Each structure stands twice: as C-alpha cells, then as structure tokens.
Amino acid sequence: MKKLRFLLSVTNDDNDYQIEQAAVARAAAKKAGIDLDIASAEDNGVVQSQQILARVQSPSGSRPDAILFEPAGSTALPQVARAAATAGIGWAVLSREADYIVEMRAAYRVPVFTVTPNHKEIGRIQGQQLAALLPEGGLVLNIQGPSQSMAAQQRHMGLLETKPESVELRVIKGHWSESSAHKAVSSWLRLSTSRDMQIAAVCAQDDSMAMGARKAFEECAHEGRERWLKVPFLGCDGLSKTGQEWVRRNLLAATVFSAPTAGLAIEIMMQSIKSGTQPTLRTFVATKSIPAIEELASQAVRARATSSR
C-alpha cells in the first residue's frame, strides 16, 4: 500500500485549540505512517475553500488521499466536498455538523464522516457552571464566537437551556482568539455605561477569549477594575496546557473540556481506507466540566461564607 497523504485545514494558527488540533494530528499521522500537510484558513471561509480546492485539483501525484477540515466560515463547503469525493479523496468535517454528509455517503465510495463535540452540550455545561457559581443570579458578560459560526450558535442555544432565569446575559462578539476578545471587551469598557454594570461573571465560548477578556479588565484604568477581576471567568476547550492550567492558576474559575477532533479523525480515516468501508456517520468526542459542577458549587458556598465574615 502506498504511503498516504492527508491534508488538515485548521481555521487559524493562533488559537490554542487550533494549535492543539495540529499537534494531535501530527502525532496521529506519525503513528499511522502517513504524510500530513496542514493549512491555516486565516479565519476566512473563502480562503479555506480556495486552499482546499487547489489541492483537490492538483495533479494526481500530489493530490491528498483524504482531507480533514474544520470550517472557518458559515458553511461546510458542500461543493468542495463533492469535488473532493469525485476525485476519490476522503472527506472528514471536524468540530461541527454538515447536512450533506448523509447524501455524500450514499453517492460516493470514499470515506465521508464527521468528528465533533456536542456544541449544545458544551453550552449546557456552561449554563450549569453559571448556576453553580451564581445561585442568586446576576449579569454575565457572555463573549461569543462570530455570528455565522454554527458552533457559536449551538453553544449559545445550549447555554440558554440550562442557565437560571436570574442570570442575564450581555453578549459581546469575538472571533475565537484572545486578541479579538481583548479588543471587543476593551471597546466595551470604554463605554460610560459599562462602569455602572454589576458584572457577576464573564463566560466565554472558548478559553482564549476568556483570557483576552481578563487581559482587558487587567488593563482597565477606572475604579471598577479590582471588583471585575474578582468575578469568575469561564471558558471552554479545557486543554491541559492552557484552559486546565489557567483553572489551576485561578485565572479561570472553570472551563469545559472538549477533546481535539483531528487525531481521532485521522485514525478513523485510516481504518476506513484500509477496510474499504464507510465509518460511523458521526463520532462525538468527550466533553466535561472542569472542575466538576459539584465542586464549583462547593467553591461558591465557601466564597460566600468568606465574604460574609
């Protein structure tokens, strides 16, 4: 069997989760004995589409045997997916759903599947975390991914399902990066109306945006700075060297662990190519609260007892 070549397309190369995606993919590729090319879409769906299509249309000798990608735009590139499958290239969508997958699996012989966390469940966990930390409710600064992102939309829907009615959200949009959240929150802090808001927590849809928000508060010059830095900051992704480490250092009160999808997708793609069979349509990766919800609730009780002395 010839040495296989896979292409991994990540949304960017400066988000901690995307960096981890690339790292676990390289490890899986090395273990499987395949060549792996990695392309960054620079958070641009058009750029991503052009990058992948160029590889699909390249000469057969340099064409990848499989493409694994996390959508950078509002769509999962159905036309590019069909072009890849027509060229005999396996196709895996990472970290989100894609409506066309079922149709493609019936129409083409190449492996076609998704590997994703349950984004609604991630949002539900964040809602449970807020309920544990804020039993009396309060105003939460909610930093979300871009509006066109399906992951951002689903995480928000899940959050609304489980957050207490007494928790009110004030939404700020980021772009899955520390710098985007830092810029957005810094702009919000310059508004005169922000100074009188009694923010009870900051809840971001990924850890990097939570840290960008924290950095903006740290740099804030007005009198609310010390009070705001004492509120709990919540994130998501929970990688061992970033989100989990920030929880250990008390920079974040909590995160939601969401296992990277790229390494598992490479393993599934390899097994499918070797066996000549379609893999499972959809594989969910693990998600969980860090710390556990019960531990968060206990922490909140202890914090209230200390503050009342």
C-alpha positions in Angstrom: 0.0 0.0 0.0 1.4 3.4 -1.0 2.2 6.0 1.7 -0.9 8.1 2.2 -1.0 11.9 2.3 -3.7 13.7 4.2 -4.5 17.4 4.3 -5.7 19.1 7.5 -7.3 22.5 7.2 -7.5 24.4 10.5 -9.3 27.7 11.0 -6.3 29.6 12.2 -2.9 29.1 13.7 -3.1 31.3 16.8 -6.0 29.8 18.8 -4.9 27.3 21.5 -7.5 24.8 20.3 -6.4 25.0 16.7 -2.7 24.7 17.7 -3.6 21.6 19.7 -5.6 20.2 16.7 -2.5 20.5 14.6 -0.3 18.9 17.3 -2.5 15.9 17.8 -2.9 15.5 14.1 0.9 15.4 13.6 1.2 12.7 16.4 -1.6 10.6 14.8 -0.1 10.9 11.3 3.4 9.9 12.6 1.8 6.9 14.4 -0.1 5.9 11.3 2.9 6.4 9.0 1.3 8.9 6.7 2.4 12.3 5.4 0.4 15.3 6.7 0.1 18.8 5.3 -1.5 21.5 7.4 -3.1 24.7 6.1 -4.4 27.6 8.0 -7.6 29.3 6.7 -6.8 32.6 8.5 -10.4 32.6 9.8 -11.7 33.1 6.3 -14.1 30.6 4.7 -13.3 31.9 1.2 -9.5 31.4 1.7 -10.2 27.9 3.1 -12.3 27.0 0.1 -9.7 28.1 -2.3 -6.9 26.4 -0.4 -8.7 23.0 -0.4 -10.0 23.3 -3.9 -6.5 23.9 -5.2 -5.3 20.7 -3.6 -8.3 18.8 -4.9 -7.5 20.0 -8.4 -3.7 19.4 -8.2 -2.0 16.6 -10.3 -2.9 13.1 -9.1 0.6 12.5 -7.8 0.4 15.4 -5.3 -3.3 15.2 -4.5 -4.2 14.2 -0.9 -5.8 10.9 -0.2 -8.0 12.5 2.4 -9.0 16.0 3.6 -9.9 16.8 7.2 -11.1 20.3 7.9 -12.8 22.5 10.5 -14.9 25.0 8.7 -13.7 28.6 9.0 -16.9 30.2 7.5 -20.6 29.8 7.7 -20.8 26.6 5.5 -19.0 23.3 5.5 -18.1 23.7 1.8 -20.5 21.3 0.2 -19.3 22.0 -3.4 -15.7 21.5 -2.5 -16.7 18.3 -0.6 -18.3 16.8 -3.7 -15.3 17.8 -5.9 -13.0 16.0 -3.4 -15.2 12.9 -3.3 -15.5 12.9 -7.1 -11.6 12.9 -7.3 -11.5 9.9 -4.9 -10.5 11.9 -1.8 -11.8 11.0 1.6 -13.6 13.8 3.4 -14.0 14.5 7.2 -15.7 17.5 8.7 -14.3 18.4 12.2 -16.0 20.1 15.1 -19.4 20.7 13.5 -22.3 19.0 11.7 -22.8 19.1 7.9 -26.2 18.4 6.3 -24.7 17.0 3.1 -22.8 14.2 4.7 -25.6 11.6 4.5 -26.2 12.3 0.8 -22.4 12.1 0.0 -22.0 8.7 1.8 -24.8 7.3 -0.4 -23.3 8.8 -3.6 -19.6 8.2 -3.3 -17.4 5.2 -2.2 -14.8 7.3 -0.4 -14.9 7.7 3.4 -17.2 10.7 4.4 -17.9 11.4 8.1 -17.8 14.0 10.9 -16.0 14.1 14.3 -17.3 16.7 16.6 -18.1 17.7 20.1 -21.7 18.2 21.0 -21.7 22.0 21.0 -25.2 22.3 22.6 -23.9 20.1 25.4 -20.9 22.4 25.9 -23.4 25.3 26.2 -25.5 23.3 28.7 -22.4 22.6 30.8 -21.6 26.3 30.9 -25.1 27.1 31.9 -24.8 24.6 34.8 -21.5 26.2 35.8 -23.1 29.6 36.0 -26.0 28.1 38.0 -23.4 26.7 40.5 -21.3 29.8 40.8 -24.2 32.3 40.8 -27.1 30.8 42.8 -28.6 34.3 43.2 -28.2 35.1 39.6 -26.6 38.3 38.1 -25.4 39.9 35.0 -23.0 37.8 32.9 -20.7 39.2 30.2 -21.0 36.5 27.5 -18.3 36.5 24.9 -19.3 34.5 21.8 -17.7 33.4 18.6 -18.7 35.0 15.3 -22.4 35.1 14.4 -22.0 32.9 11.4 -20.3 30.1 13.4 -22.6 27.1 13.9 -20.5 26.1 17.0 -21.1 29.6 18.5 -24.9 29.4 17.7 -25.3 25.9 19.2 -23.2 26.7 22.3 -25.5 29.7 22.9 -28.6 27.6 22.5 -27.3 25.1 25.0 -26.4 27.8 27.5 -29.9 29.3 27.3 -31.4 25.8 28.1 -29.6 25.5 31.4 -28.8 28.9 32.8 -31.0 30.1 35.5 -33.6 32.8 34.6 -32.0 35.0 37.2 -28.8 35.0 35.1 -28.9 37.8 32.5 -26.5 37.8 29.5 -24.8 40.8 28.0 -23.4 39.5 24.7 -20.1 40.6 23.1 -18.8 39.1 19.9 -15.3 37.8 19.5 -13.6 35.6 16.9 -12.1 32.6 18.7 -8.9 34.4 19.7 -7.5 36.1 22.7 -6.8 39.3 20.6 -10.4 39.5 19.3 -11.9 39.3 22.8 -9.4 41.7 24.2 -10.3 44.2 21.6 -14.0 43.7 21.9 -14.0 43.9 25.7 -11.6 46.9 25.8 -14.0 48.7 23.5 -16.9 47.8 25.8 -15.0 49.1 28.8 -14.6 52.5 27.2 -18.3 52.9 27.1 -19.6 55.1 30.0 -22.5 52.7 30.6 -20.1 49.8 31.4 -18.8 51.4 34.5 -22.1 51.1 36.4 -22.8 47.5 35.5 -22.5 45.0 38.3 -20.9 42.1 36.3 -21.2 38.8 38.3 -19.2 36.6 35.9 -17.6 36.5 32.4 -18.5 33.5 30.3 -16.6 33.0 27.0 -17.2 30.4 24.4 -13.5 29.4 24.4 -10.6 29.8 26.8 -8.6 32.1 24.6 -11.4 34.6 24.5 -11.9 34.3 28.3 -8.2 35.2 28.8 -8.5 38.1 26.3 -11.4 39.4 28.3 -9.4 39.0 31.5 -6.5 40.9 30.0 -8.8 43.8 29.0 -10.0 44.0 32.6 -6.5 43.9 33.9 -5.6 46.9 31.7 -8.7 48.8 32.7 -7.8 52.1 34.5 -11.1 53.1 36.1 -12.4 52.2 39.6 -14.3 49.1 38.7 -11.1 47.2 37.8 -10.4 45.4 41.1 -14.1 44.4 41.5 -14.3 43.0 38.0 -11.1 41.0 38.4 -12.7 39.2 41.4 -15.6 37.8 39.3 -15.3 34.2 37.9 -14.1 33.9 34.3 -15.4 30.8 32.4 -14.0 29.4 29.2 -14.2 26.3 27.0 -11.8 23.8 25.3 -10.0 22.9 28.6 -6.7 21.8 27.0 -4.1 20.6 29.5 -1.5 23.3 28.9 -3.9 26.2 28.5 -7.5 26.1 29.9 -6.8 23.5 32.6 -3.6 25.2 33.6 -5.5 28.6 33.8 -8.0 26.9 36.1 -5.2 25.5 38.3 -3.7 29.1 38.5 -7.2 30.6 39.3 -7.1 32.7 36.2 -10.3 30.9 35.1 -12.9 29.6 37.6 -13.9 26.9 35.2 -13.7 25.5 31.7 -15.4 22.9 29.6 -13.0 20.2 28.3 -13.6 19.4 24.6 -11.3 16.8 23.2 -9.5 17.7 19.9 -11.1 16.1 16.9 -8.3 15.9 14.4 -6.3 13.0 15.8 -9.3 10.8 16.1 -10.5 11.7 12.6 -7.1 10.6 11.2 -7.4 7.3 13.0 -11.0 6.8 11.7 -10.0 7.8 8.1 -7.0 5.3 8.1 -9.2 2.4 9.3 -11.8 3.2 6.7 -9.3 3.4 3.8 -7.7 0.1 4.9 -11.0 -1.7 5.3 -12.7 -0.2 2.3 -15.8 0.5 4.4 -17.6 3.7 5.5 -17.0 4.6 9.1 -19.7 5.7 11.5 -21.5 8.8 10.2 -20.9 10.9 13.3 -18.5 10.5 16.2 -18.8 12.7 19.3 -15.7 13.5 21.4 -15.9 13.8 25.1 -16.9 17.0 27.0 -17.0 17.6 30.7 -16.9 20.4 33.2 -13.5 21.3 34.8 -13.9 21.4 37.8 -16.9 19.2 38.2 -20.2 21.1 38.7 -20.5 19.9 42.3 -17.0 21.2 43.2 -17.9 24.6 41.6 -21.0 24.8 43.8 -18.9 24.0 46.9 -16.4 26.6 46.0 -19.2 29.2 45.6 -20.5 28.3 49.0 -17.1 28.7 50.6 -16.5 32.0 48.8 -19.8 33.4 50.1 -19.0 32.3 53.6 -15.6 34.0 53.5 -17.0 37.3 52.1 -19.7 37.5 54.8 -17.3 37.3 57.7 
